[in-house]
Amino acid sequence: MKIRKKRGPASPDKEPPKPLASGWSRINWAVVGLCGLAALAYSNSFDAGFPLDNATLILKDARIHQLSVANLAQILQHSYYWPSGEAGIYRPFTTLTFLFNYAVLGNGENPAGYHWFNLLLHLGNVLLVYALASRCLSGFKTSLSVFPLFIAAIWAVHPVLTEAVTNIAGRADLLAAASVLGGLLLYIKSSEAMGLRRWIWLGGLMAATAAGVFSKESAVSIVGVLIVFELFRPSAGRWRTLLAGCGATLLPIAAMLYQRAYVLNTSLPAEFPFVDNPIAGASLWTGRLTAIKAMAHYLQLVIWPGRLSADYSWPQIPLASGSVQDWTAWSAVAVALAAIAFLCTRSRAALFFAGFAAVTFLPTANILFPTGTILAERLLYLPSIGLIACIVIALTLAAQASGISHYAPAIFCLAIALCAGRTWARNADWHDDLTIATSSLEASPNSYKLHKQRASALFDSDPRHANLDDVIRESDKSVALLQPLPDERNNRESWRLAGGYHLIEGDLMRGASSDTSPASAGEYRKALDLLTRAVAIDKAYRAAYDAKVSAAKKRNPAVPDAPPADSDLYQFLAAGYARTGDAAGALRATRKALALLPQTPDAYRQISYMFAQYKREDDAAVALIDGRIVTSDAALDNDLLDLYESEAFARTCAIRREAGNRAINHNCLRVQEHFCGASADVARVRAAAGRPDLARQQKERGAREYGCPA
């Protein structure tokens, strides 16, 4: 007779074994559910256009508009924002993906294809997060096996990620995250394999790291992630395994750093405006305390992403000064760190995820060194994985301790639904510059840049400028926020745009009348004051930047010359002087604009207009001919004909008519004097520019075509 052993209750830490097919089915359902959930949350993102940096990186970057060896070389040999500007960033792999969209897939200026690419990258990252969470929580003491799914689901639809997913330019963060997550999983596989298979996994880790660091520099955090993982998972021989993994990552990182240094050392110095990140201009302790204050805002965005912003420029997050707000933020960070530290004593998985969040956030935290921005939501794309995992683990442990663990899934499902709804609503904000600036101002009302961007977007949205009052209101708010800053830390563009808007307002008030009303005169005076400040800011900035360029050229003569000052600024200034009756100031400003950008036809038209306005019609004619010679713009001939038909030349032989058509009479003595004067002007300019050969050619041309004296 057989004696049956009495079975006790099943261990709460172990689930009954399930058939293999059932396990695979559960994974398949998880994959389908996560992809479907994320796709649903971002289903309305394909209508978004190319706001903010997207226009510069995609529409204005000729390198990605055609697949060619020359363009590939330009991408590898120049920085991320080249030729529009220099920000000390080198991300060729990200630019190559834009090239793939634009030229290979043929998406061109249709944004939908770029959004599909971003969404597919995000879906891949969601699955990587699920795989990683499943691995790290495999020993988590709970009777439920779905917590990795909740972590991945909440992260998949969290609203703070929209700046990386819906914003096309956020692709760099998507690629870097794929590198870090995929690289960690490849490393885990290598640690479990032997022989050739181990080297294959390490080769995959090396390739993933290379793709990541050439997509965004912050992907170097993969090294820290590997170290944190091994601290989380003590095992025999772990340091030997870690050494092999770090070796696989350090080689591509070294290659990136070498190529990046080479490219940046042959480029113009990077521009780090104080108004974009005040930490860069602060003292050591003030800057770091400000960075800690910004961390409180990052934590808030993860916990409650109700109000989101695409910009946090000056003075939305002012430098730390010991105010009540500062102490509140520092206290919040301290409490969060204490809570995480306590959680880590209860869960080894939480220890890993907390370390993951820390090491992936550190490169962009403004702690080790100032970055290009004081705060940006896209920077949370990777660190938020660790924070969300810690929150899920903490709530689960709290529910178990309270005896209400069966309510935890319902709480997480509610969080997923709320996040998905907020993400779906946030996608619409990224439609264009106007929508993103308007919505972001609700969260960042003190950002000078958002007021400037909204003013510019409003102005461009209405060709008739019926909304000019709203435009001026926004631009005035921008310069009011900048007013206290010294010139060397200010933003020239905000003042220039504001001055231009007030000029247009004055012109609209004056209408067709040649007389200036008191109201329009007031607008002209405001414009001139704003533009004068813009010039002062430009000079202060140029002095500092030219010094940087000179120092860079001493180190490496291959560094290009500094770009000229803003020609448009001086054209606006000339108009301001002209509207206020200062003829001498108008001519000085116009000549300055012309000297800065001699290839611009409009500059010659403007200086001609200035001369004509002050009854110097001969000088006006010479200015137009100067432009015709230098720019070869045939449209300037029509401007010259219009001038010759004015009252000042009514009794001259400047125009001849043939079959009802008008033409310049080159046999007219006065016209010849104009052309000879212009020829002499151009020859002098070319000689002063160090081109005596071109000056000589111009003299010979003047003698040959216009009969000018040698």
C-alpha positions in Angstrom: 0.0 0.0 0.0 1.4 3.3 -1.1 1.3 6.2 1.4 0.5 9.5 -0.2 2.3 12.6 1.1 0.1 15.4 2.0 0.8 18.5 -0.1 1.1 21.8 1.6 0.2 25.2 0.1 2.1 26.4 -2.9 5.0 28.8 -2.2 4.0 32.4 -2.8 7.3 33.1 -4.4 6.8 30.4 -7.1 4.1 29.9 -9.7 3.0 26.5 -10.8 4.9 25.3 -13.8 3.2 26.1 -17.1 3.5 24.4 -20.4 6.0 26.0 -22.8 3.3 26.9 -25.3 1.4 28.8 -22.7 4.5 30.8 -21.7 5.2 31.7 -25.3 1.5 32.7 -25.8 1.7 35.0 -22.8 4.8 36.7 -24.2 3.2 37.1 -27.6 0.1 38.6 -26.0 2.3 41.0 -24.1 4.2 42.1 -27.3 1.0 42.6 -29.2 -0.6 44.5 -26.3 2.3 46.8 -25.7 2.7 47.7 -29.4 -1.0 48.2 -29.8 -1.2 50.4 -26.7 1.8 52.6 -27.8 0.5 52.8 -31.4 -2.9 53.9 -30.1 -1.5 56.6 -27.9 0.6 58.0 -30.8 -2.0 57.4 -33.5 -2.6 61.1 -34.0 1.1 62.1 -34.1 1.4 61.7 -37.9 -0.3 65.0 -38.5 2.6 66.9 -36.7 4.9 68.9 -39.0 8.4 70.2 -38.7 8.3 72.7 -35.8 11.3 74.1 -33.9 14.6 72.4 -34.8 13.0 70.0 -37.2 13.0 72.7 -40.0 16.8 73.3 -39.5 17.8 69.6 -39.2 15.6 68.3 -42.1 14.2 71.0 -44.4 17.3 73.2 -44.4 20.0 70.6 -44.3 21.0 70.0 -47.9 23.2 67.1 -46.9 20.2 64.8 -46.4 18.3 65.8 -49.6 20.2 63.5 -51.9 22.0 60.2 -51.4 25.5 60.8 -52.7 29.1 60.1 -51.6 29.7 63.8 -51.2 26.7 64.2 -48.9 27.8 61.2 -46.8 31.2 62.7 -46.5 29.7 66.0 -45.4 27.7 64.3 -42.7 30.7 62.5 -41.3 33.0 65.6 -41.5 30.7 68.2 -40.0 28.7 68.7 -36.8 25.0 68.1 -36.3 23.7 71.6 -37.0 26.1 72.4 -39.8 25.9 74.7 -41.8 23.2 76.5 -39.8 25.2 76.8 -36.6 27.6 75.2 -34.2 26.4 73.7 -30.9 29.3 71.4 -30.1 27.2 68.3 -31.1 28.3 65.4 -33.4 25.6 62.9 -34.3 26.2 61.6 -37.8 24.1 58.4 -37.4 21.0 60.4 -36.5 21.6 62.6 -39.6 22.0 59.5 -41.7 18.5 58.3 -40.6 17.1 61.6 -41.7 18.9 61.1 -45.1 17.3 57.6 -45.2 13.8 59.1 -44.7 14.3 62.1 -47.0 16.2 60.6 -50.0 16.0 56.8 -49.8 12.4 56.4 -48.7 11.4 59.5 -50.6 9.6 61.2 -47.7 11.0 64.6 -48.6 9.0 67.3 -46.9 6.1 65.0 -45.9 6.4 64.5 -42.2 4.4 61.3 -41.9 7.3 59.0 -42.9 9.5 60.5 -40.3 6.9 60.0 -37.6 6.5 56.4 -38.6 10.2 55.9 -38.2 10.2 57.5 -34.8 7.2 55.4 -33.7 8.8 52.1 -34.8 11.9 53.0 -32.9 9.8 53.7 -29.8 7.9 50.4 -30.2 11.2 48.6 -30.3 12.4 50.4 -27.2 9.1 49.5 -25.4 9.8 45.8 -26.1 13.4 46.1 -24.9 12.1 47.7 -21.6 9.7 44.8 -21.2 12.5 42.3 -21.8 14.8 44.1 -19.3 12.1 44.4 -16.6 11.1 40.8 -17.0 14.8 39.8 -16.5 15.3 42.1 -13.5 12.0 41.2 -11.8 12.2 37.5 -12.3 12.9 37.0 -8.6 10.5 39.7 -7.4 8.4 38.2 -4.6 4.8 38.5 -5.8 2.1 36.1 -6.8 1.6 38.2 -10.0 3.9 38.0 -13.0 2.6 41.0 -14.9 4.6 43.8 -13.2 7.2 44.0 -16.0 4.3 44.5 -18.4 3.0 47.4 -16.3 6.4 49.1 -16.2 6.8 48.8 -20.0 3.1 49.9 -20.6 3.3 53.0 -18.4 6.6 54.0 -19.9 5.3 53.3 -23.4 2.6 55.9 -23.1 4.0 58.4 -20.6 3.4 62.0 -21.8 6.9 63.2 -21.0 8.2 61.0 -23.9 6.3 63.0 -26.6 9.2 65.4 -27.0 11.3 62.4 -28.1 8.7 60.5 -30.1 6.3 63.0 -31.6 9.0 65.6 -32.1 11.0 64.2 -35.1 14.3 65.8 -33.8 13.9 63.6 -30.7 15.1 60.7 -32.8 18.6 61.1 -31.4 17.2 60.1 -27.9 15.3 57.2 -29.4 18.4 55.8 -31.1 20.6 56.3 -28.0 18.0 54.6 -25.8 17.8 51.6 -28.2 21.6 51.4 -28.0 21.7 51.4 -24.2 18.7 49.0 -23.7 19.7 46.6 -26.5 23.4 46.8 -25.4 22.6 45.8 -21.9 20.5 42.8 -23.0 23.3 41.7 -25.4 25.7 42.0 -22.5 23.5 39.8 -20.4 23.4 37.2 -23.2 27.2 37.3 -23.5 27.6 36.7 -19.8 25.5 33.5 -20.1 27.2 32.2 -23.2 30.5 30.4 -23.8 33.1 30.2 -26.5 32.3 31.6 -29.9 28.7 32.5 -29.0 30.0 34.8 -26.2 32.1 36.7 -28.7 29.2 37.1 -31.1 27.1 38.6 -28.3 30.0 41.0 -27.4 30.3 41.9 -31.1 26.6 42.8 -31.0 27.2 44.9 -27.9 30.1 46.7 -29.7 27.9 47.5 -32.7 25.0 48.7 -30.6 27.3 51.0 -28.7 28.7 52.4 -31.9 25.2 53.2 -33.3 24.2 54.8 -30.0 27.2 57.1 -29.4 27.2 58.2 -33.0 23.5 59.0 -32.6 23.8 61.0 -29.3 26.8 61.4 -27.1 24.8 60.6 -23.9 24.8 56.9 -25.0 28.2 56.6 -23.3 26.1 55.9 -20.2 26.1 52.3 -21.4 29.3 51.7 -19.5 27.7 52.9 -16.2 24.6 50.8 -16.9 26.7 47.6 -17.2 28.5 48.4 -13.9 25.2 49.0 -12.2 23.8 45.8 -13.5 26.7 43.8 -12.2 26.3 45.4 -8.8 22.7 44.4 -8.8 23.5 40.9 -9.8 26.4 39.5 -7.8 27.7 36.3 -9.3 30.9 34.4 -9.6 33.4 35.8 -12.1 31.3 38.9 -12.6 34.3 41.3 -12.8 35.9 39.3 -15.6 32.6 39.4 -17.4 32.2 43.1 -16.8 35.7 43.7 -18.1 34.9 42.0 -21.4 31.7 44.0 -21.7 33.3 47.3 -20.9 36.0 46.5 -23.4 33.4 46.0 -26.1 31.8 49.4 -25.4 35.0 51.5 -24.9 36.3 50.8 -28.3 33.4 52.5 -30.2 33.2 55.2 -27.6 36.9 56.0 -28.1 36.3 56.1 -31.9 33.4 58.5 -31.4 35.4 60.8 -29.1 38.3 60.9 -31.5 36.2 61.7 -34.6 34.1 64.1 -32.6 37.2 66.0 -31.4 38.6 66.1 -34.9 35.3 67.5 -36.4 34.8 70.1 -33.6 38.4 71.2 -33.7 38.1 72.1 -37.4 34.7 73.8 -36.9 33.7 77.2 -35.5 33.5 77.3 -31.7 30.3 76.1 -30.3 27.7 78.7 -29.1 26.3 78.2 -25.6 23.9 81.1 -25.0 23.5 82.1 -21.4 19.7 82.4 -22.0 19.4 78.8 -23.0 21.3 77.5 -20.0 22.2 80.0 -17.3 24.1 77.3 -15.4 26.9 77.7 -18.1 27.5 81.3 -16.9 27.1 80.7 -13.1 29.6 80.0 -10.5 30.4 76.3 -9.6 28.1 76.1 -6.6 25.3 78.3 -7.9 25.3 76.2 -11.1 25.1 72.9 -9.3 22.4 74.0 -6.9 20.4 75.2 -9.9 20.9 71.8 -11.5 19.6 70.1 -8.4 16.6 72.5 -8.4 15.9 71.4 -12.0 15.9 67.8 -10.9 12.8 68.5 -8.8 11.0 69.6 -11.9 12.1 66.4 -13.7 10.7 64.3 -10.8 7.5 66.3 -11.0 7.2 65.6 -14.8 7.5 61.9 -14.2 5.0 61.8 -11.4 2.5 64.3 -12.8 3.0 65.2 -16.5 -0.1 67.5 -16.7 1.8 70.6 -17.9 4.4 70.1 -20.5 6.7 72.5 -22.3 9.1 72.4 -25.2 11.3 75.0 -23.7 12.5 76.2 -20.2 14.8 79.1 -21.3 15.6 82.2 -19.2 14.2 83.0 -16.8 11.7 80.2 -16.4 14.2 78.4 -14.2 16.3 81.2 -12.6 19.6 80.6 -11.0 19.5 79.4 -7.4 19.5 82.2 -4.9 18.3 80.5 -1.7 14.6 81.5 -2.2 11.7 79.6 -0.8 11.1 78.0 -4.2 14.7 76.9 -4.2 14.5 75.3 -0.8 11.2 73.6 -1.7 12.8 72.1 -4.8 16.0 70.9 -2.9 13.8 69.4 -0.1 11.7 67.5 -2.7 14.9 66.1 -4.3 16.2 65.1 -0.8 12.9 63.4 0.1 12.9 61.5 -3.2 16.5 60.3 -2.8 15.7 59.2 0.8 12.6 57.3 -0.4 14.6 55.6 -3.2 17.4 54.7 -0.8 14.8 53.1 1.5 13.2 51.2 -1.4 16.6 49.9 -2.4 17.0 48.2 1.0 13.7 46.3 0.3 14.3 45.3 -3.3 17.4 44.5 -5.3 15.5 45.2 -8.5 14.8 48.7 -7.3 18.5 49.2 -6.6 19.2 48.4 -10.2 16.5 50.6 -11.7 17.5 53.5 -9.4 21.1 53.2 -10.5 20.0 52.9 -14.1 18.1 56.2 -13.8 21.1 57.9 -12.2 23.7 56.9 -14.7 21.6 57.6 -17.8 20.6 61.0 -16.5 24.0 62.1 -15.3 25.4 63.1 -18.8 22.6 65.6 -19.2 22.1 66.7 -15.6 24.4 69.8 -15.7 26.2 68.3 -12.7 29.5 67.1 -14.2 29.5 69.9 -16.8 27.0 72.4 -18.3 25.1 71.3 -21.3 23.2 73.2 -24.0 20.0 73.4 -22.1 19.0 73.8 -18.5 16.0 71.4 -18.8 14.4 69.5 -21.6 11.7 66.8 -21.4 13.3 64.7 -24.1 16.2 64.1 -21.7 13.9 61.9 -19.5 13.3 59.4 -22.3 15.8 56.9 -20.9 16.1 57.8 -17.2 12.3 57.7 -16.8 12.4 53.9 -17.3 14.3 53.5 -14.0 12.1 56.0 -12.2 8.8 54.4 -13.4 10.1 51.0 -12.4 10.9 52.2 -8.9 7.4 53.7 -8.6 5.8 50.5 -9.7 7.9 48.4 -7.3 7.2 50.8 -4.4 3.5 50.8 -4.9 3.5 47.0 -5.2 5.4 46.6 -1.9 3.1 49.1 -0.2 0.1 47.3 -1.5 1.4 43.9 -0.2 2.3 45.4 3.2 -1.3 46.8 3.4 -2.9 43.6 2.3 -4.5 45.1 -0.7 -2.1 43.8 -3.4 -5.1 42.7 -5.5 -5.9 46.5 -6.1 -2.4 47.2 -7.5 -3.2 46.1 -11.1 -6.2 48.3 -11.2 -4.2 51.3 -10.1 -1.6 50.7 -12.7 -4.2 50.2 -15.4 -5.7 53.6 -14.4 -2.3 55.2 -14.6 -1.8 53.7 -18.1 -5.2 55.0 -19.3 -4.5 58.5 -17.9 -1.0 58.7 -19.5 -2.2 57.4 -22.8 -4.9 60.1 -22.9 -2.5 62.9 -22.0 0.0 61.7 -24.6 -2.7 61.6 -27.3 -3.7 65.2 -26.4 -0.1 66.4 -26.3 0.6 65.0 -29.8 -1.6 67.7 -31.2 0.5 70.4 -29.7 3.4 69.4 -32.0 1.5 70.3 -35.1 3.5 73.5 -35.9 5.5 76.3 -34.3 2.4 78.2 -33.2 0.6 75.3 -31.5 3.7 74.1 -29.6 4.7 77.6 -28.5 1.1 78.4 -27.4 0.6 75.2 -25.4 4.1 75.3 -23.9 3.6 78.9 -22.6 0.9 77.5 -20.2 3.7 75.5 -18.5 6.6 78.0 -19.0 5.1 81.5 -19.1 8.5 83.0 -18.2 10.5 81.6 -21.1 11.7 84.4 -23.3 12.2 82.0 -26.2 8.6 80.8 -26.2 7.2 84.3 -26.4 9.6 85.1 -29.2 8.6 81.9 -31.1 4.9 82.5 -30.6 5.3 86.1 -31.9 7.2 84.8 -35.0 4.7 82.0 -35.6 1.7 84.4 -35.3 3.4 86.9 -37.7 4.0 84.1 -40.3 0.5 82.7 -40.0 -1.2 85.8 -41.4 0.2 87.5 -44.5 -2.1 90.5 -43.9 -0.8 90.9 -40.4 -4.2 91.5 -39.0 -2.9 89.9 -35.7 0.0 92.3 -35.4 -1.2 93.5 -32.0 -0.9 90.0 -30.7 2.5 89.6 -32.3 3.8 92.8 -30.7 2.3 91.8 -27.3 4.3 88.5 -27.4 7.5 90.0 -28.6 7.3 92.8 -26.0 7.0 90.1 -23.3 10.1 88.4 -24.7 12.3 91.5 -24.5 10.8 92.5 -21.1 12.1 89.2 -19.7 15.5 89.8 -21.3 15.7 93.5 -20.3 17.7 93.0 -17.0 20.5 90.9 -18.7 23.7 92.6 -19.8 24.4 92.8 -23.5 26.9 90.0 -23.6 24.3 87.6 -22.1 21.3 88.8 -24.0 19.6 87.6 -27.2 19.9 89.8 -30.2 17.2 88.1 -32.3 14.4 88.8 -29.8 15.2 92.6 -29.9 15.6 92.6 -33.7 12.3 91.0 -34.3 10.5 93.2 -31.8 11.9 96.3 -33.5 10.8 95.0 -36.9 7.3 94.4 -35.7 7.0 97.9 -34.3 8.3 99.3 -37.6 5.5 97.5 -39.5 2.9 98.7 -36.9 4.1 102.3 -37.5 3.8 101.8 -41.3 0.3 100.4 -41.0 -0.7 103.3 -38.8 0.6 105.8 -41.3 -1.0 104.1 -44.2 -0.7 105.7 -47.6 -0.1 109.1 -46.1 3.4 110.6 -46.4 2.9 112.4 -43.1 3.8 110.6 -39.8 1.1 110.7 -37.2 1.9 110.9 -33.5 0.9 107.3 -33.1 3.1 106.0 -35.9 5.9 108.2 -34.7 5.7 106.6 -31.3 5.9 103.2 -32.9 9.0 104.3 -34.9 10.7 105.5 -31.8 10.0 102.2 -30.0 11.4 100.3 -33.0 14.6 102.4 -33.1 15.2 101.9 -29.4 14.7 98.2 -29.7 17.0 97.9 -32.8 19.7 100.1 -31.2 19.7 97.7 -28.2 19.9 94.8 -30.7 23.0 96.3 -32.3 24.6 96.8 -28.9 23.9 93.1 -28.0 25.3 92.0 -31.4 28.5 94.0 -30.9 29.1 92.6 -27.4 28.4 89.0 -28.7 30.6 89.5 -31.7 33.5 90.7 -29.6 33.4 87.7 -27.4 32.8 85.2 -30.2 35.5 86.7 -32.5 37.9 86.2 -29.6 36.9 82.5 -29.4 37.4 82.1 -33.1 40.8 83.8 -33.0 41.9 81.4 -30.2 40.6 78.4 -32.1 42.4 79.5 -35.3 45.7 79.7 -33.4 45.2 76.1 -32.3 44.1 74.9 -35.7 44.3 77.2 -38.8 41.7 75.0 -40.5 39.0 76.6 -38.4 36.7 78.8 -40.6 36.5 82.5 -40.3 33.7 83.9 -38.0 30.5 84.6 -39.9 29.7 88.3 -40.5 27.3 90.2 -38.3 23.6 90.2 -39.0 23.0 92.3 -42.2 19.3 92.2 -41.7 19.7 93.9 -38.3 21.4 96.9 -39.9 18.8 97.1 -42.6 16.1 97.2 -40.0 18.1 99.9 -38.1 18.4 101.9 -41.3 14.6 101.8 -41.7 14.2 102.9 -38.1 16.5 105.9 -38.6 14.7 106.8 -41.9 11.3 106.7 -40.3 12.4 109.0 -37.5 14.0 111.5 -39.9 17.7 110.7 -39.2 19.1 110.7 -42.7 22.8 110.4 -41.7 22.0 107.4 -39.3 20.0 105.7 -42.0 22.8 105.9 -44.5 25.4 104.7 -42.0 23.3 101.7 -41.1 22.6 100.8 -44.7 26.2 101.0 -45.7 27.0 98.8 -42.8 24.5 96.2 -44.0 25.9 96.4 -47.5 29.4 95.9 -46.2 28.4 92.8 -44.2 26.6 91.1 -47.1 27.5 92.6 -50.4 25.8 89.8 -52.4 22.3 90.8 -51.2 20.3 92.7 -53.9 17.9 94.0 -51.3 20.7 95.9 -49.5 21.4 97.8 -52.7 17.7 98.6 -53.1 17.5 99.9 -49.6 20.6 102.2 -49.8 19.2 103.5 -53.1 15.9 104.2 -51.5 17.7 106.0 -48.7 19.6 108.2 -51.1 16.4 109.0 -53.1 14.5 109.8 -50.0 17.0 112.6 -49.2 17.1 113.9 -52.8 20.5 112.3 -53.7 19.1 110.6 -56.8 22.5 110.3 -58.5 23.9 108.4 -55.5 20.7 106.2 -55.6 21.3 105.3 -59.2 25.0 104.5 -58.5 23.9 102.2 -55.6 21.6 100.2 -57.9 24.3 99.8 -60.5 26.7 98.7 -57.8 24.3 96.0 -56.9 23.8 95.0 -60.6 27.6 94.6 -61.1 28.2 92.7 -57.8 25.2 90.4 -57.6 24.3 90.1 -61.4 20.7 90.4 -60.3 18.8 91.5 -63.5 15.8 92.6 -61.4 17.9 95.6 -60.3 17.6 96.9 -63.9 13.9 97.4 -63.4 14.6 99.3 -60.1 17.0 101.6 -62.0 14.5 102.2 -64.8 11.8 103.1 -62.2 14.3 105.6 -60.7 15.1 107.1 -64.1 11.4 107.6 -64.7 11.0 109.5 -61.5 10.6 113.3 -61.4 14.3 113.8 -60.6 15.3 112.5 -64.1 12.2 113.7 -66.0 14.2 116.0 -68.2 17.1 113.8 -68.8 18.0 111.3 -71.6 18.4 108.4 -69.1 15.6 106.3 -70.7 15.1 105.5 -74.4 11.9 103.9 -75.7 11.7 101.4 -78.5 8.4 99.9 -79.7 6.7 100.9 -76.5 9.5 99.3 -74.3 11.8 101.2 -72.1 15.5 100.8 -71.9 18.5 102.4 -70.2 20.2 104.9 -72.5 23.9 104.2 -72.1 24.7 107.0 -74.5 23.3 109.5 -72.1 26.2 111.4 -70.4 24.5 111.4 -66.9 23.9 107.6 -67.2 27.5 107.1 -68.2 28.6 109.0 -65.1 26.5 106.7 -63.0 27.9 103.6 -64.5 31.5 104.9 -64.3 31.0 105.9 -60.6 29.6 102.4 -59.9 32.5 100.7 -61.7 35.0 102.7 -59.6 33.1 101.8 -56.4 33.3 98.1 -57.2 36.9 98.3 -58.2 37.8 100.0 -54.9 35.9 97.4 -52.8 37.6 94.5 -54.6 41.0 96.1 -54.2 40.4 96.6 -50.5 39.4 93.0 -50.2 42.8 91.9 -51.4 41.8 91.1 -55.0 43.7 93.6 -57.2 43.2 91.3 -60.2 39.4 91.6 -59.9 39.8 95.4 -59.4 41.8 95.6 -62.6 39.3 93.6 -64.5 36.5 95.9 -63.3 38.4 99.0 -64.4 39.0 97.5 -67.8 35.3 96.5 -68.1 34.3 100.1 -67.2 36.5 101.5 -69.8 35.4 99.0 -72.4 31.6 99.0 -71.8 30.9 102.5 -70.4 33.9 104.6 -71.8 35.1 105.3 -68.3 38.5 106.9 -67.9 41.2 104.5 -66.9 
